Amino acid sequence: MLLRYLAFLKIVRDEYSDIVVDAELRADRIRLILVDGSWIEVRYPVEDKFSFHWQRGERIYRIDTAPHHREISTFPRHIHFGSEDNVTEDYVLKEKASPEENFRRFMNWVRDLLQSDRL
């Protein structure tokens, strides 16, 4: 897990310095502070269990694998878009992708949303 988080932090430094102003390694996650003051926490303890949580004030944007929302076609992956109650299919990540690829896909999604301000 530690090696994965260190790899994520390297990706942030190399590819996302335009949107990430600070990054912290914690015992069970990484925390990123974005240019708009919002923050992201990434937990990825094993290959198929993860949470990418982006907090923007009162709004949340989270892609995770918590085993609920069985009605979603991408179960167990799903997106909380704006709130806990607004749950949709995960159209961002790929089922068979590496953790690093899915981290990049998430960060690109965040960058796109920040730039377009579609939130």
C-alpha positions as CSV (number, residue, x, y, z in Angstrom):
1,M,0.0,0.0,0.0
2,L,2.8,2.5,0.9
3,L,4.5,1.9,-2.4
4,R,1.2,2.5,-4.3
5,Y,0.7,5.8,-2.4
6,L,4.3,6.9,-3.1
7,A,3.7,6.1,-6.8
8,F,0.5,8.3,-6.7
9,L,2.5,11.1,-5.2
10,K,5.1,10.9,-7.9
11,I,2.4,11.0,-10.5
12,V,0.9,14.1,-8.8
13,R,4.3,15.9,-8.8
14,D,5.1,14.9,-12.5
15,E,1.7,15.4,-14.0
16,Y,-0.8,17.4,-11.9
17,S,1.2,20.3,-10.4
18,D,-1.1,22.6,-12.3
19,I,-4.0,21.7,-10.1
20,V,-2.4,20.3,-6.9
21,V,-0.7,22.7,-4.5
22,D,0.1,20.3,-1.6
23,A,0.2,16.6,-1.1
24,E,0.5,14.6,2.2
25,L,1.2,10.9,2.8
26,R,-0.8,9.6,5.7
27,A,-0.9,6.1,7.2
28,D,-3.8,4.8,5.1
29,R,-4.3,7.4,2.4
30,I,-2.9,10.4,0.5
31,R,-4.4,13.9,0.8
32,L,-4.1,16.4,-2.0
33,I,-5.0,20.1,-1.7
34,L,-6.1,21.7,-5.0
35,V,-5.7,25.2,-6.4
36,D,-9.3,26.1,-5.5
37,G,-8.8,25.1,-1.8
38,S,-10.8,21.9,-2.2
39,W,-9.1,18.6,-1.2
40,I,-8.9,14.9,-2.3
41,E,-8.3,11.8,-0.2
42,V,-7.3,8.6,-2.0
43,R,-7.6,5.3,-0.2
44,Y,-6.5,2.3,-2.3
45,P,-5.6,-0.5,0.2
46,V,-6.0,-3.4,-2.4
47,E,-6.4,-3.8,-6.1
48,D,-10.2,-3.8,-6.2
49,K,-11.1,-1.7,-3.2
50,F,-10.7,2.0,-3.3
51,S,-12.1,5.4,-2.7
52,F,-11.3,8.7,-4.5
53,H,-13.0,11.4,-2.4
54,W,-13.0,15.0,-3.6
55,Q,-14.5,17.6,-1.1
56,R,-15.5,21.0,-2.5
57,G,-17.1,22.9,0.3
58,E,-20.4,21.1,1.1
59,R,-20.2,19.1,-2.2
60,I,-18.6,15.7,-2.6
61,Y,-17.4,13.9,-5.7
62,R,-16.4,10.3,-4.8
63,I,-15.7,7.2,-6.8
64,D,-15.6,4.1,-4.7
65,T,-16.2,0.4,-4.4
66,A,-18.3,0.3,-1.2
67,P,-20.6,-2.7,-1.8
68,H,-23.9,-0.9,-2.0
69,H,-25.9,0.5,-4.9
70,R,-26.3,-2.9,-6.5
71,E,-28.7,-1.4,-9.1
72,I,-25.8,0.5,-10.7
73,S,-24.4,-1.3,-13.8
74,T,-20.8,-0.7,-12.8
75,F,-21.4,-2.3,-9.3
76,P,-19.5,-2.1,-7.0
77,R,-17.9,1.0,-8.6
78,H,-20.0,4.1,-8.5
79,I,-19.8,7.9,-8.3
80,H,-21.4,10.1,-5.7
81,F,-21.7,13.3,-7.8
82,G,-22.3,16.4,-5.7
83,S,-23.8,14.6,-2.7
84,E,-24.1,11.2,-1.0
85,D,-27.6,10.7,-2.5
86,N,-26.8,11.5,-6.2
87,V,-25.2,8.1,-7.2
88,T,-24.4,7.2,-10.8
89,E,-22.4,4.6,-12.8
90,D,-18.7,5.0,-12.8
91,Y,-17.9,6.3,-16.3
92,V,-14.4,7.5,-15.2
93,L,-12.4,4.5,-14.1
94,K,-11.8,1.2,-15.9
95,E,-12.5,-2.2,-14.2
96,K,-9.3,-3.9,-15.3
97,A,-7.0,-0.9,-15.1
98,S,-4.0,-0.7,-12.8
99,P,-4.3,1.5,-9.7
100,E,-2.0,4.1,-11.3
101,E,-4.0,4.2,-14.5
102,N,-7.2,4.7,-12.5
103,F,-5.6,7.3,-10.4
104,R,-4.7,9.2,-13.5
105,R,-8.2,8.8,-14.9
106,F,-9.6,10.2,-11.7
107,M,-7.2,13.2,-11.6
108,N,-7.9,13.9,-15.3
109,W,-11.6,13.9,-14.5
110,V,-11.0,16.4,-11.6
111,R,-8.8,18.6,-13.9
112,D,-11.5,18.6,-16.5
113,L,-14.2,19.5,-14.0
114,L,-12.1,22.3,-12.5
115,Q,-11.3,23.7,-15.9
116,S,-14.9,23.6,-17.2
117,D,-16.4,24.5,-13.8
118,R,-19.3,22.2,-14.5
119,L,-19.8,21.5,-10.8
